[in-house]
Amino acid sequence: MGGTSVLQEWLSGVWGGVQRLAILSGGEGLTPVAEREQLVLIEDKDSISKIRCWATQGDFTGDACRCPGDLTIALLDDAGVVIGAASLHPGNRISWERGRFHSDLVAPGLVYARLMFSQFGLVGASRAVLEQLISLLNLREGEVQFRPAGDTAAMSARKVPIVLFEMLEGCSGEEAAELDQDLIRRMNSRLLLAGGGEDERVRQLLAWLGSATWPAEAISGDGKLARRMLNELDPHLIQRVLCDLTEPVEIMGAVAWAAFRDDDSMVMGAVGAEIGRIIARG
């Protein structure tokens, strides 16, 4: 308790002198914080206030995550001097001045900070929110990992587009993931010709991907097939559609697509507000 009190007192005091925040690449054990390149500099007072709330409220663990973390938040005073820093870790954990306090904070609000960072072009928000969305949308697999061949009820429940039933009912989800690329192009064409236009095709593919159970089906089954179909489309078209999504399964599909891309910031910046609403509703 005494160590926690000291850390809480330090946080309260140091944040009083913060004028800017710098987001740096990497976590613990790298180049000293003051010498690292800034990925993002945040000077907006409202944004700083929100990040302070998200990054300081939660429960201290009394221990530290073994991984070094992927990003660092540096607190800067009015002269641009670093007056404090924290590394970000999986599971909404943040480690303030680890070498001094050695007690991570589990801060649920960090998910919102990750989403904000994506608006500045930083990557990684999709994987930071993925587990939480899987739980909220009840997408953890049961005894059956992959959609069985010929199970049209399962196809319907997992939002496989109806016009593709005939092409897919003869194979399982696991087999569908490895279909020939030419067949995937024909499936995309059939989906477009079925009506609704290009935007509707994107929404159907995202809903299908967002309904796949985790981990097997989403990674190596129908989810992989849906991602391959999306990857055939113009990214600018997908980006246009993302801004109008509101259905949770479509949002989940966008996150699942983004999680397998090198740069997820475009996608997560577009759907971040809706992800926040899903999480807030619980």
Salt bridges, closest charged atoms under 4 A:
GLU43 OE2 - ARG20 NE 3.09
ASP46 OD2 - LYS50 NZ 3.46
ASP63 OD1 - ARG93 NH2 3.03
ASP70 OD2 - ARG114 NH1 2.78
ASP104 OD2 - ARG93 NH2 3.11
ASP104 OD1 - ARG98 NH2 3.48
GLU131 OE1 - ARG140 NH2 2.81
GLU166 OE1 - ARG190 NH1 3.99
GLU178 OE2 - LYS224 NZ 2.75
ASP182 OD1 - ARG185 NH1 2.95
ASP199 OD1 - ARG240 NH2 2.37
ASP222 OD2 - ARG147 NE 2.72
GLU232 OE1 - ARG185 NE 3.39
ASP234 OD1 - HIS236 ND1 3.25
GLU250 OE1 - ARG203 NH2 3.08
GLU274 OE2 - ARG277 NH1 2.69
